[in-house]
Amino acid sequence: MFILPAFQGEVEHTLTFTLPVTDPIPPNYCIRAISDRWLHSAASLPISFRNLILPEKPPPHAELLDLQPLPVSSLHDKKAEELYKKEGIKAFNPIQTQVFSTLYSTNEPVLLCLPPTSGKEICIEFAILRMLKTEPASAWKAVYLAPYASVVQETLRQWSSKLGSGLGLKIAELTGDLHADLKASSSFHSFRILEQSHIVLSTPEKWDFLSRRWKTRKVLQSIRLLMVDDLHLLNSPVGATLEVCLSRMRYISAQLPQPVRIVACANSLSNAKDVADWLGVSATGLFNFHPSVRTVPLEISLHGFDVYNREARLLAMSRAVHQAIKLYTAPSEGRSSSSSSSSSSSSRKLKNVLVFCSDRKQCRLTAIDLLLQTAADDQPKKYLHMLLETLSYGVGLFHAGLSAAERLLVQQLHSSGAIQVVVAAQEAAWGLQMSAHLVVLVDTKRFTENGYEDYPIADVLQMLGRATRPGVDRHGFVVLLCPSSKREFYKKFIFEPLPVESQLEQHLQDHLNAEVVLKTVESKQDANPNYYGLQAASHQHLSDFLSELVESAVHALEQAQCLAEKNEVDLEPLNLGLISAFYYVKVATIVDLEPLNLGLISAFYYVKVATIELFNRSLSPTSKRRALLEILSAAAEFSFLPLRPGEDSLLRTLAQRLSLKVPPSADFAKTSTKTLILLHAHCQRWSLPSDLAAEQQQLLLPALRLLHALVDVTASNGWLFPALAAVELAQGLVQALQQHGQGPQASPLRTSRKSSSGRPMGVLVGF
């Protein structure tokens, strides 16, 4: 069912759904749309399967061999052995035992596909220990890439205390402030971090920005090991950048006398052989285990709910959550090994629980529902174990709105057994280090700018993997509550390996523009993107498809004034392309190519081409501060900002209190409107709820980078006053000032009254 409100009747909508493909393949499917309100308004759309190409049947997965668990002493390194003995590890698990020889005794590239929480962290550490064993630490550098910043930060925390303290390695994270890294005064801070560290952790965006300069920075040529985590997220929006990073590192490796070893980890993949061929991994370095191969077997229960209205469905699910917790955490000897030894600590005996909800608001509501239902059962302190003063009823909350110290405290309390239940937001699933006896997923839909959408299947698998406590439980338990229409879908993909498809085609313009600026691609023949979507698999079809793809990308970049076609052979970046690449703003196309000014700006500032094109088309010689903020808020870089159901009324009230001139037709359920309000609130130093305050901080780093790209765009057009307004706006964001002439308010203790009172006394006002 799809509800279309009248006020959105003229807006384009996208409805995503899945259908099974039977064997043999039918000639076509017919989609029929029927209105529940208007008669004779049905519409039919036939979809032909004549040119449908299904993936080949995947090869068999790697079998888990019946090997004797490998003792820690097999490392033959006392310092390394001590690292794992401190964690209580005497022998490696079966998967780690099977891959040990390839990772620790050879320099082969490795692709390791295994279920979540199966010990991949230790497998990656084998590759680091191999580098230490073969070369002195001063002779090499390693890079760790993870798609999400939360995963990078958690890995940094673990390795700093483990590898940093235990082995004396210097481990650092690349800063997220790309613009600060470019300032002359900082002397390229990111390169200094890389020079002074043995292991550098980064997200794909940061590494893409840094690795573009590998020809001029020798420190990038000293990298010997590239570790990639969660490679199955090639399917996600960040997948295109990750794909470009890996392709560039393979290109760099081919140009250097000593190759770069790639060690990549992913969930179980159905097309792991294709990914391995792309990474240059041989058959001996490919380990693709089936999703059922787990260190702790999972018992998964799927429950469908035939309630379309989301509020009513969540209300029905809340009771099911309480019943599941009662069932799986009951003191039954047969359900967990936590009672196997009377000498075990109480924290290991505790059957703790993780409950995942769609957003922070639903986390709070679910926690309250659990407390109310336990009170109704005459057990108001059912989840309380040790901590009465901090979390009075033993239920914790975990989401991105909490500070880093608060999140760490909740994780420590949960792992120690001080609290039994933690309700976490879906957005916090990545980087979460808590594991539990029982994991409950409350609904599988989240609110976005386009309405309610299903969780990505990779996120679902990540949350399910938290039901794993090696050495504590014999089995983990998962209860998945979802709409009935999605039950068969999750039943299929939870128990089967994931297919991975390239997403580069959707973001080709941005990366193609950067490569043209770097002179890696100088003609259409140099550009050879690889993507799926061919009508046939012959060489002729492949050639035609790639040619058409590159030509369309070049044409889009020309339309964005980022590239110029030169003699039908060479490509040159334009001004917009330079701005986009420098500030990381989105772009659009190339042929035989030469970068123009905008293309150079795009590559230099690491700005997406779509954003550079937006800047160029929206700015005018008369643009003022208000218009600049509106243009800035519409940038594609802010699309990550989450939206919550019912948040539009809060944003509308906030806009009124900020005295913003918002048109009556403004859509407060759009990311651009929310971004605009949060930026205005920052400039006015307005106190915000914790959720909005955390999101506001996430906006500021890309906002400054985009503003400097905006300055270059206006300057390249020769518009003085918009350029000055953009510079003033950038200073206002840094100092949290609303307008020009409030220089003394740069101090947070200053007010406009105090500033004006100082003028008669000779206080100079500067900006």
Secondary structure, DSSP 4 states (H G I P E B T S, - for coil): -----GGGTTS-----------SSPPSEEEEEE--SSSTT--EEEEEE-TT--PPPPPPPPBP----PPPBGGGG--HHHHHHHHHTT-SB--HHHHHHHHHHHH----EEEE--TTSSHHHHHHHHHHHHHHHS-GGG-EEEEE-SSHHHHHHHHHHHIIIIIHHH---EEE--S-TTGGGSGGGT-HHHHHHHH-SEEEE-HHHHHHHHTTTTT-GGGGGEEEEEE--GGGGGSTTHHHHHHHHHHHHHHHHHSSSPPEEEEEES-BTTHHHHHHHHT--GGGEEEB-TT--SS-EEEEEEEE---SHHHHHHHHHHHHHHHHHHHTS--TTS-GGGS-TTS-HHHH---EEEEESSHHHHHHHHHHHHHHHHHTT-TTTTBSS-SSSSTTSEEEE-TTS-HHHHHHHHHHHHHTSBSEEEEEGGGSTT-----SEEEEE-SEEEETTEEEEPPHHHHHHHHTTS--TTT-S-EEEEEEEEGGGHHHHHHHHSSPBP----GGGGHHHHHHHHHHTTS--SGGG-----S--S--SHHHHHHHHHHHHHHHHHHHHHTTSEEEETTTEEEE-HHHHHHHHTEE-----SSEEE-HHHHHHHHS-EEHHHHHHHHHH--TT--HHHHHHHHHT-GGGTT----TTHHHHHHHHHHHTT----TT--TTSHHHHHHHHHHHHHTT----HHHHHHHHHHHHHHHHHHHHHHHHHHHTT-HHHHHHHHHHHHHHHHT-SSTT-GGGGSTT--HHHHHHHGGGT-----
